[in-house]
Amino acid sequence: MTLAGAKLPAGATVLVAYGSANRDEQRYERAGEFDITRPANRQHLAFGYGSHGCPGSQLARDQLRLTLDLFIRRMPELRLDRDRPRPRMRPTLIHRSPQALYVTW
């Protein structure tokens, strides 16, 4: 079979690198940049999809929503610091997270 232009022989082992999910430059504008204001995507792959969806995904979303709400209420002036480097992501195969996130208020 051919996958994304690479020919795979029968029985080949394939690594699914979740860290690359939703970063297709042909589909997403500025796909490699951290942008908390980016519109939601119906087919976001971070928690799987359909029958392969993560059973804890709703809990994770709720925790993030509550955490961000707390930050916004307690520090409404919190912003990315434009005088510091833009967030760089950790170079990992599985999870994506920023190495540092500089903020100001």
N, C-alpha and C positions, 0 to 999 in steps of 0.2 A: 504494500500500500504506500501511497505518497501522502505525507502530512506536511502541510505548509512548505511544499517544494522539496522536502527531504524524503528519499526513498527508504522505507523501513522493511527489512526482511521479515519473513514469518518468524514469530517467536521473539521479536526484538523487545527489549525492556525500554519503557518510556517513563521518564520522570515528569510528573505534572508539577510545574513550578508556579505555585499560586502567587508568588511575588510579582509575576509578570501579567497577571490577570487584570483586565480593564485598563491596559496601558497601550493599546493599539493606536498609534498615531494616525492611521487611516480612518479610524472610527471616532476618536476622542480628541478634541482640541487641547493642546498642551497636556497630553496624557501623562507625561512623566513628572508633572509639577504637582505639589501639594496645593489643593484649592478647596478649602472647606465650604466655599460658596457654590461649588459645581453642582448643577442640577442632578437630582437622583436619577439613577439608571435602572430601569425595570429588570435588566438582565445582569445585574452586578454579580460577580462571581466570588466575592470574598467569603460568603458562607455557603457556597455550593448552589445548586439549583434543582428544583423539582424533587424527585424522590431521593436525591443525593444531598439535600439541604441539611445544614447543621441544626440539630435539635436545640442547641443553645443560642441560636442566632438572635431570637427575639429578646432573650435576656441580655445579650451583649449590646444590642441596639438600645434597649431601655436604660442600661447602665450608662452608656455614652450620652444619651439624651439628658438624663438626670445630672450627670457630671457637667456637661456644657451649660445646662440651665443654671446650675449652682454658680459656675464661674461668671456667667453673664449677669446674674443678679448681684453677686458680691463685688464684681469688678467690671462694671458696664463700659469702662473706657479701655479695656484690654484689647490690644491690637498687635499685629505682627510688627516688629521693629524694622522699619524700612532702612535704617542705617546699618543693620547687621546683615550677614549673608542670608539668602533665601534658604529655606529648609532643604537639607540634603538627606536623602534616604539611605538607610543602612544597606550595604550590599549583601543581602541574604537571598537564598533561594525560596524560602517559604513565606515568611511574614515580612511585611513592609512597615517600617516605622522610621520617623525622622531621627537622625543622629543628635540633632539639637534643634530646638524651636525657640527662637529669640522673640520675646514679647515685651511690650511696654504699656504703661497706662498713665 
